[in-house]
Amino acid sequence: MNFSYSPKVEDLRRRVSSFMDEYIVPRHREWLDAVHAGQFPPPFMEELKAKAKAEGLWNLFLPHLKDDEPGTRLTNLEYAPLAEIMGRISWAPEVFNCNAPDTGNMELLHMFATPAQREQWLTPLLNGEIRSAFAMTEPDVASSDATNITTSIRRDGDDYVINGRKWFITNAAHPNCKIFIVMGKTNPDAESHQQQSMILVPMHTPGVKVVRNIPVMNHVSPEGHCEVTFTDVRVPAANLLGEEGSGFALAQARLGPGRIHHCMRSIGAAELALELLIERAQARKTFGKHLHQHGTVGEWIAKSRIEIDQARLLVLKTAWLIDEVGAKAARKEISMIKAIVPQLHTNVCDRAMQVFGAMGVSPDTPLADHWTWGRALRYADGPDEVHLQAIARMEIAQGKEKTGTSATYLTAPLRD
Ligand SMILES: Cc1cc2nc3c(=O)[nH]c(=O)nc-3n(C[C@H](O)[C@H](O)[C@H](O)COP(=O)(O)OP(=O)(O)OC[C@H]3O[C@@H](n4cnc5c(N)ncnc54)[C@H](O)[C@@H]3O)c2cc1C
């Protein structure tokens, strides 16, 4: 087992880091000011995207990228340390066309779109010309169980008609958001996992209404986590993604890579928080000692290092498994990282915020924003508890397969 990054990945890490240091970090203040002034995306965003594209730091997340598609093809394992670097600044992933939820949506379209759907939606997404949203969660039902979804997708002649209410739909307030992938029910009488389908709904179709951008812990994200209503929205039948009744399977296919990308970025956010914590603990003194010389703070530093390294190893193993056996076979590991990494993300940010004193909860460091996002990730793409339940189920099932040895051992009669 080799724990070092390959020379190719080391080179890319160096290039992504330099890009961040040279073009993104120095513009962070400008980004915040522009967004506060209502200019989103800020005017320099297109310039940065063009630079990243020209440097081959584009669409790094898509292992099945075709030769004629823009970007650099990498495995999930190769991409993980790069996503980690991007995760240090909330808006950086979009510069590299590697931001959620567009990456998950592009993966989905890459796998299931028809040639016409690819041309109309995937190509501009891969080019970074438009943005997209994924609409599954509904306010009226417990959406962590996707079989509860009630939005209806009803066939009417050559069209489908969509009615429903969704919320927390990320990207729906982005001015470049042009397409929703909507999950709803085409056949409520079918077997519970075959009732759902996904359909492509252009943003400006009559009947689509973005009702509000929901603040997360009072933080308003400019791209939005929006409540959206669909009232008698009519789209051609050709907009269906995959087969009727395949929505549940498509959602599982989409959420695998989507979840691991979130976790990779979270490791980067936690790493940044630890760096800031250490810097601050070395700079400030109380009661005659630097903060890191107080036992509690020293322990926070040590625990954070251990937890980040543990989580990173599991994320890398999961990335490797997805490359080797696919997201479906790696679903236990995907749930494992999704259940622990957002908590790690918030825990390390929380410790760093505490070491910064009152400044930790102000907008003068990136910590409070990173904490907020880590907290939100404990729901997005499935709450912790649902992942823990899935892990337990798989573990028990795998335990049964293995019962041979352990059961014999436990029930073997004592010998003289
Ligand atoms: C910032 C943010 C962005 C999001 N972006 C999107 C998006 O782009 N598109 C989209 O469709 N959705 C999005 N979501 C929604 C997210 O996917 C849902 O919130 C999540 O799936 C949970 O659904 P729910 O909120 O309906 O919670 P519910 O299903 O009502 O669950 C509530 C709670 O019940 C508990 N629970 C549920 N099942 C179990 C179980 N088996 N065992 C123990 N406890 C359990 C959990 O604690 C859970 O938090 C986003 C959410 C946030 C916060």
PDBQT file of the ligand as one rigid body, heavy atoms in Angstrom, charges set to zero:
ROOT
HETATM    1  C1  LIG A 501     -27.772  23.900   2.816  1.00  0.00    +0.000 C 
HETATM    2  C2  LIG A 501     -28.597  22.785   2.273  1.00  0.00    +0.000 A 
HETATM    3  C3  LIG A 501     -28.586  22.539   0.903  1.00  0.00    +0.000 A 
HETATM    4  C4  LIG A 501     -29.405  21.537   0.361  1.00  0.00    +0.000 A 
HETATM    5  N1  LIG A 501     -29.438  21.372  -1.005  1.00  0.00    +0.000 NA
HETATM    6  C5  LIG A 501     -30.347  20.535  -1.547  1.00  0.00    +0.000 A 
HETATM    7  C6  LIG A 501     -30.529  20.469  -2.976  1.00  0.00    +0.000 A 
HETATM    8  O1  LIG A 501     -29.805  21.132  -3.745  1.00  0.00    +0.000 OA
HETATM    9  N2  LIG A 501     -31.497  19.675  -3.455  1.00  0.00    +0.000 N 
HETATM   10  C7  LIG A 501     -32.314  18.926  -2.657  1.00  0.00    +0.000 A 
HETATM   11  O2  LIG A 501     -33.180  18.230  -3.170  1.00  0.00    +0.000 OA
HETATM   12  N3  LIG A 501     -32.173  18.975  -1.300  1.00  0.00    +0.000 NA
HETATM   13  C8  LIG A 501     -31.240  19.761  -0.722  1.00  0.00    +0.000 A 
HETATM   14  N4  LIG A 501     -31.100  19.846   0.646  1.00  0.00    +0.000 N 
HETATM   15  C9  LIG A 501     -32.023  19.105   1.490  1.00  0.00    +0.000 C 
HETATM   16  C10 LIG A 501     -31.445  17.878   2.162  1.00  0.00    +0.000 C 
HETATM   17  O3  LIG A 501     -31.083  16.904   1.212  1.00  0.00    +0.000 OA
HETATM   18  C11 LIG A 501     -32.546  17.368   3.128  1.00  0.00    +0.000 C 
HETATM   19  O4  LIG A 501     -32.669  18.333   4.157  1.00  0.00    +0.000 OA
HETATM   20  C12 LIG A 501     -32.247  16.014   3.714  1.00  0.00    +0.000 C 
HETATM   21  O5  LIG A 501     -32.334  15.000   2.745  1.00  0.00    +0.000 OA
HETATM   22  C13 LIG A 501     -33.199  15.675   4.867  1.00  0.00    +0.000 C 
HETATM   23  O6  LIG A 501     -34.526  15.780   4.483  1.00  0.00    +0.000 OA
HETATM   24  P1  LIG A 501     -35.549  16.629   5.404  1.00  0.00    +0.000 P 
HETATM   25  O7  LIG A 501     -34.973  17.981   5.612  1.00  0.00    +0.000 OA
HETATM   26  O8  LIG A 501     -36.889  16.522   4.804  1.00  0.00    +0.000 OA
HETATM   27  O9  LIG A 501     -35.491  15.912   6.827  1.00  0.00    +0.000 OA
HETATM   28  P2  LIG A 501     -36.469  14.724   7.338  1.00  0.00    +0.000 P 
HETATM   29  O10 LIG A 501     -36.531  13.659   6.303  1.00  0.00    +0.000 OA
HETATM   30  O11 LIG A 501     -37.725  15.342   7.810  1.00  0.00    +0.000 OA
HETATM   31  O12 LIG A 501     -35.629  14.173   8.566  1.00  0.00    +0.000 OA
HETATM   32  C14 LIG A 501     -35.512  14.945   9.774  1.00  0.00    +0.000 C 
HETATM   33  C15 LIG A 501     -34.569  14.276  10.715  1.00  0.00    +0.000 C 
HETATM   34  O13 LIG A 501     -35.061  12.989  11.063  1.00  0.00    +0.000 OA
HETATM   35  C16 LIG A 501     -33.974  12.183  11.451  1.00  0.00    +0.000 C 
HETATM   36  N5  LIG A 501     -34.030  10.915  10.719  1.00  0.00    +0.000 N 
HETATM   37  C17 LIG A 501     -34.471  10.696   9.444  1.00  0.00    +0.000 A 
HETATM   38  N6  LIG A 501     -34.333   9.393   9.120  1.00  0.00    +0.000 NA
HETATM   39  C18 LIG A 501     -33.775   8.782  10.200  1.00  0.00    +0.000 A 
HETATM   40  C19 LIG A 501     -33.349   7.466  10.485  1.00  0.00    +0.000 A 
HETATM   41  N7  LIG A 501     -33.458   6.495   9.561  1.00  0.00    +0.000 N 
HETATM   42  N8  LIG A 501     -32.808   7.182  11.709  1.00  0.00    +0.000 NA
HETATM   43  C20 LIG A 501     -32.695   8.164  12.653  1.00  0.00    +0.000 A 
HETATM   44  N9  LIG A 501     -33.064   9.438  12.421  1.00  0.00    +0.000 NA
HETATM   45  C21 LIG A 501     -33.597   9.743  11.223  1.00  0.00    +0.000 A 
HETATM   46  C22 LIG A 501     -32.684  12.925  11.097  1.00  0.00    +0.000 C 
HETATM   47  O14 LIG A 501     -32.134  13.501  12.270  1.00  0.00    +0.000 OA
HETATM   48  C23 LIG A 501     -33.184  14.021  10.162  1.00  0.00    +0.000 C 
HETATM   49  O15 LIG A 501     -32.356  15.159  10.186  1.00  0.00    +0.000 OA
HETATM   50  C24 LIG A 501     -30.233  20.774   1.218  1.00  0.00    +0.000 A 
HETATM   51  C25 LIG A 501     -30.202  21.002   2.601  1.00  0.00    +0.000 A 
HETATM   52  C26 LIG A 501     -29.400  21.991   3.130  1.00  0.00    +0.000 A 
HETATM   53  C27 LIG A 501     -29.429  22.225   4.611  1.00  0.00    +0.000 C 
ENDROOT
TORSDOF 0
